[in-house]
Amino acid sequence: MTKLHLHLLSDSTGETLEMVAKAALAQFDDAEVYRHFWPMVRSQQHMDRVLGEIAAHPGLVLFTLVNADLRARLEEKCRSLGLPSVAALDAVTAVLEDQLGQQAKARPGRQHLMDDAYFDRVDAIHFTIAHDDGVAHEDWEEADIVLAGVSRTSKTPTSIYLANRGYKVANIPIVPESPPPQSLYALKRPMVVGLTTAPDRLIQVRRNRLLSLNQAPETAYVDQDKVAKELQYARRMFADNGWPVIDVTRRSIEETAAAVIRLLGEQRLDAEGVAP
């Protein structure tokens, strides 16, 4: 198995670097990667400490540094050690400078500024947490998105992920024995999206959930006929109301959320000519 020391250096939180590294590493199998995470590197003293660790554990260096002196110090040290170093955002920033006709501001952490977008995202998270699992349906008109689906179709984690992207999301479980409130069918502003999945996969997920709670794994909750009827009931509801449907059987939370955002963008373009 190939082993690699991967150093991630940032003058901010390092969130961007972590996502880039994760996406790239997902393309490789049988690699043992030791990650060294160095966020908030903003002084020469801090940089010198990091460089000592890089020398002790040589490997690939990925960085996002806007301070020219810190960057030069890092690149010089990597050259002297014979180590590859990659500025993760250089290519994108250069193209943006060319297309926008202006120089990048070179200020660390600008994407984390506490501006209006930041507070909108905080509001979205608060709203979403307060409207989980069918709670406070009287406020659903304020949502951007309402997710509907039978139990264990990833409604809550998808809602939280979308909230972190700045969308106010409510979600409701579809239960044949307890129909949703009539307000669901009268919503004007939010886009209602139905989530569905394959019966066998749903039974497996539910059974694992019961086991994690130390409950009997064989109940009506995982009965094959009952689960099939639940899904059929939900799909009929989605179709009767013309709601878009996403099958989450083979989708990750991120993939489901991306599909929801795409649907919302299409809806807003159709209605207003404005992208989300």
C-alpha positions in Angstrom: 0.0 0.0 0.0 1.3 3.4 -1.0 1.9 5.8 1.9 1.9 9.6 1.7 2.3 12.5 4.1 -0.1 15.2 3.0 0.4 18.7 4.4 -2.5 21.2 4.2 -1.6 24.8 4.9 -4.0 27.6 5.1 -4.0 31.2 6.4 -7.7 30.7 7.2 -9.8 27.8 8.5 -8.5 25.4 5.8 -12.0 24.2 5.0 -11.5 24.7 1.3 -8.3 22.7 1.3 -9.8 19.9 3.1 -12.6 19.6 0.6 -10.2 19.8 -2.3 -8.0 17.1 -0.8 -11.0 14.9 0.1 -12.4 15.1 -3.5 -9.0 14.3 -5.1 -8.1 11.5 -2.7 -11.5 9.8 -3.4 -10.2 8.9 -6.8 -7.5 6.7 -5.4 -7.6 3.2 -3.8 -5.1 1.5 -1.6 -3.4 4.6 -0.5 -2.5 5.3 3.1 -2.5 9.0 3.6 -1.3 10.8 6.7 -2.9 14.2 6.8 -1.1 17.1 8.6 -3.5 20.0 8.9 -2.1 23.5 9.5 -4.9 26.2 9.6 -4.5 29.9 10.5 -0.8 30.2 9.4 -0.4 34.0 9.4 3.0 34.7 10.9 6.6 33.8 10.0 7.0 32.2 13.4 4.1 29.9 12.8 5.3 29.1 9.3 8.7 28.2 10.7 7.2 25.7 13.1 5.1 24.1 10.2 8.2 23.9 8.0 10.0 22.0 10.7 7.2 19.4 10.7 7.2 19.2 6.9 10.9 18.5 6.9 10.3 15.8 9.6 7.5 14.2 7.5 8.2 15.0 3.9 5.4 14.6 1.4 3.0 16.6 -0.8 2.2 20.2 0.3 -1.2 21.8 -0.6 -1.7 25.4 0.4 -3.9 28.5 0.2 -1.8 31.5 1.3 -2.4 35.0 0.2 0.6 36.6 2.0 3.4 36.8 -0.5 6.2 36.5 2.1 4.7 33.4 3.7 4.1 31.8 0.4 7.6 32.5 -0.8 9.1 31.1 2.4 7.0 27.9 2.0 7.8 27.4 -1.7 11.5 28.0 -1.1 11.6 25.4 1.7 9.7 22.9 -0.4 12.2 23.4 -3.3 15.2 22.9 -1.0 13.6 19.7 0.3 12.7 18.5 -3.1 9.0 18.4 -2.2 6.0 19.2 -4.5 3.9 22.1 -3.4 0.6 23.1 -5.0 -1.3 26.4 -4.6 -4.9 25.0 -4.7 -6.7 28.1 -5.9 -4.1 29.8 -8.2 -5.5 28.6 -11.5 -9.1 29.6 -10.7 -8.0 32.9 -9.2 -5.9 33.8 -12.3 -8.8 33.1 -14.6 -11.2 35.1 -12.5 -8.7 38.0 -12.5 -8.6 37.9 -16.3 -12.3 37.6 -16.7 -13.2 40.2 -14.1 -10.4 42.6 -15.1 -9.3 43.2 -11.5 -6.7 41.8 -9.1 -7.7 39.5 -6.2 -7.8 41.2 -2.9 -5.2 38.8 -1.3 -7.0 38.9 2.1 -7.1 35.6 4.1 -10.4 34.1 5.0 -12.6 36.5 2.9 -15.1 33.6 2.3 -15.7 33.5 6.0 -16.6 37.2 6.5 -19.6 37.9 8.7 -21.5 39.6 5.9 -25.2 39.4 5.0 -24.7 36.0 3.4 -23.1 34.7 6.6 -26.1 35.7 8.7 -28.5 34.5 6.1 -26.9 31.1 6.4 -27.1 31.2 10.2 -30.8 32.0 9.9 -31.3 29.1 7.5 -29.7 26.7 9.9 -31.9 27.9 12.8 -35.0 27.7 10.7 -34.2 24.2 9.5 -33.4 22.8 12.9 -36.7 24.3 14.2 -38.7 22.7 11.3 -37.4 19.2 11.4 -39.7 16.1 11.2 -42.9 18.0 10.5 -42.6 20.6 13.3 -44.1 24.1 13.1 -45.9 23.5 9.8 -47.6 26.9 10.1 -44.2 28.5 9.2 -43.5 26.4 6.1 -44.4 29.2 3.7 -41.2 30.9 4.9 -39.1 27.9 3.7 -37.2 27.7 0.4 -37.6 23.9 0.3 -39.8 21.3 1.9 -38.6 17.7 1.8 -41.2 15.0 2.1 -40.6 11.2 2.4 -41.2 8.1 4.4 -39.1 7.5 7.5 -35.3 7.0 6.9 -35.1 8.6 3.5 -32.4 11.0 4.6 -34.7 14.0 5.1 -33.0 15.4 8.1 -29.3 15.2 7.1 -30.2 16.5 3.6 -32.0 19.4 5.2 -29.1 20.3 7.5 -26.7 20.1 4.5 -28.9 22.4 2.5 -29.2 24.8 5.5 -25.4 25.0 5.6 -25.6 26.1 1.9 -28.0 28.9 3.0 -31.4 27.4 2.2 -34.3 27.4 4.7 -35.6 23.8 4.7 -38.5 22.1 6.4 -39.1 18.4 6.2 -42.0 16.1 7.0 -42.3 12.3 7.3 -45.0 10.7 5.1 -47.0 8.3 7.2 -50.1 6.7 5.8 -51.8 6.4 9.2 -51.1 10.1 9.9 -51.6 12.3 6.7 -49.7 15.6 6.5 -51.4 18.9 7.3 -53.4 20.5 4.6 -51.1 23.4 4.6 -48.5 21.2 2.8 -50.7 21.2 -0.3 -51.3 25.0 -0.3 -47.7 26.1 -0.2 -46.8 28.8 -2.7 -43.2 29.9 -2.1 -41.3 26.7 -1.1 -40.5 24.0 -3.6 -41.7 20.6 -2.2 -39.5 17.7 -3.1 -40.4 14.1 -2.6 -37.6 11.7 -1.5 -38.0 8.0 -2.2 -35.8 4.9 -2.2 -35.8 1.2 -3.0 -37.8 -1.0 -0.6 -35.0 -3.4 0.2 -32.6 -0.6 0.9 -35.1 1.1 3.1 -35.7 -2.0 5.1 -31.9 -2.5 5.6 -31.5 1.1 6.8 -34.5 0.8 9.2 -33.3 -2.5 10.6 -29.8 -1.0 11.3 -31.5 1.9 13.0 -33.5 -0.4 15.3 -30.4 -2.4 16.1 -28.5 0.8 17.0 -31.3 1.6 19.4 -31.2 -1.9 20.9 -34.7 -2.6 19.7 -36.1 -5.7 18.1 -35.1 -5.7 14.4 -38.3 -7.5 13.3 -41.3 -5.2 13.6 -43.9 -3.7 11.3 -41.4 -0.9 10.7 -39.4 -3.3 8.6 -42.2 -5.5 7.3 -41.7 -5.8 3.5 -45.4 -5.5 2.6 -45.9 -2.5 4.9 -42.8 -0.7 3.6 -43.8 -1.3 0.0 -47.3 0.2 0.8 -45.7 3.2 2.5 -43.5 4.0 -0.5 -46.4 3.5 -2.9 -48.5 5.9 -0.8 -45.8 8.5 -0.8 -45.2 8.2 -4.5 -48.9 8.6 -5.2 -48.9 11.7 -3.1 -45.9 13.2 -5.0 -47.5 12.4 -8.4 -50.9 13.8 -7.5 -49.3 17.1 -6.4 -46.8 17.3 -9.2 -43.9 17.4 -6.9 -40.4 16.5 -8.2 -39.1 13.2 -6.9 -35.5 12.2 -6.1 -34.5 8.6 -5.6 -31.9 8.5 -2.8 -31.2 4.8 -3.0 -27.7 5.2 -4.5 -27.1 8.9 -3.6 -25.0 10.4 -0.9 -26.4 13.3 1.1 -24.3 15.6 -0.9 -25.6 14.2 -4.2 -29.2 14.4 -3.0 -28.7 18.0 -1.9 -27.1 18.9 -5.3 -30.1 17.5 -7.1 -32.4 19.5 -4.9 -30.5 22.7 -5.5 -30.6 22.0 -9.3 -34.3 21.6 -9.2 -34.7 24.8 -7.2 -32.6 26.7 -9.7 -34.7 25.4 -12.6 -37.9 26.3 -10.8 -36.7 29.9 -10.0 -35.4 30.4 -13.5 -38.8 29.3 -14.9 -40.7 31.5 -12.5 -38.5 34.6 -12.3 -35.5 34.2 -14.5 -33.3 34.3 -11.4 -30.8 31.6 -10.3 -30.6 30.5 -6.7 
